[in-house]
Amino acid sequence: MNLTSPESLIFWTTIIFVVFFFLMKKFAWKPILGAVKSREESINNALAAAETAKLEMQNLTASNERLLAEARAERDAMMKEAREIKEKMINDAKSEAQAQGEKMIAQAKSAIESEKNAAMAELKNQVSTLSIEIAEKVLKSELANTEAQTKLVVQLLGDAKLN
């Protein structure tokens, strides 16, 4: 058999391949499969972790949305309460101002009425004083003459009624 012939080349290639195959199977196959398996496990673990992270993110997003909605509702409630308090304060201030205004008007009317009554009393006093002075002057001029005096006395006695 010729070792350099093409048939012998196929023979040697086959033998080298078989030896190489058995050596690979004996020494390299298990470590390669172990590395592939560990890589597969790490990829699966990474995918599971990514899925868990995705679910956690969805939960956090939902929780954030819920908290935001609660915060908005609380803000709206506070704004509504603040508006109601503002309206109440304004209405209270208006009613208090109106009550004070009415009180001041009543006091002013009372003061005006008392001043009016005082002025009327003063006017009556002045009119009565003036009337007495006029009557005194008229009586003096009429009673200066004795005949007029007697006539007045008779008239007054006639007017007076005795019981």
Residue, then its C-alpha position, 0 to 999 in steps of 0.5 A: m500500500n502506497l502511503t502517498s496515494p490518494e486512497s491512502l490519503i483518505f485512509w489517513t484523514t479518516i484515522i486522524f479525524v477519528v482520533f481527533f474526534f475521540l480526543m475531543k469527546k474525551f477532553a473538550w466536549k464536556p467543558i464546551l457543553g458545560a460552557v454552553k449550558s452555563r451561558e444558556e442559564s445566564i441568558n435565561n436568568a437575565l431574561a427572567a430578571a428583565e421580565t421581573a424588572k419589566l413587571e416591577m416597572q409596570n407596578l411602579t408606573a401604575s403606583n406612580e399614576r395612582l399617587l399622581a391621581e390621588a395628589r391631583a384629587e387632594r389638590d383639587a379638594m384643597m383648592k375647592e376648600a380654599r375657594e369656599i373659605k374665600e367665598k365665606m370670608i368675603n360674604d362674612a365681611k360683606s354682611e359685617a360691613q353691611a351690618q356696621g353700615e346699617k348701624m352707622i346709618a341708624q346712629a346717624k338717623s338717631a343723631i339727626e333726630s335728636e339734633k332736630n328735636a333739640a333744634m325744634a326745642e330751641l326754636k320753640n324756646q326762642v319763639s316763645t321768648l319772642s312771643i312773650e317779648i312781643a306780648e309784653k310790648v303790646l301789653k305795655s303799649e295798650l295798658a299805658n292808657t287806663e281806659a284800655q286797661t279797664k276794658l281788658v280787665v272786664q273782657l278777661l273777667g268775662d272770658a274766665k269761667l268760674n266753677 
